[in-house]
Amino acid sequence: MTRTLTDPVRAARRWGGDPLAPFLLLTVGALAVAAYGHVLTWALVGGLAGYTLSGSV
């Protein structure tokens, strides 16, 4: 008994196997980081400062 794939599943597999898919995902991620870079920077600095001030170091 063979299982036939529906059209959305077939389209998702075709898109996931496309060589440009990782490039597009990395591009979107880079744009998101560029847009929210200042927030991420302050979150990282705040986390490190809190870790240092708590006596964990």
Secondary structure, DSSP 4 states (H G I P E B T S, - for coil): -PPPPPHHHHHHHHHHT-TTHHHHHHHHHHHHHHHSHHHHHHHHHHHHHHHHHTT--
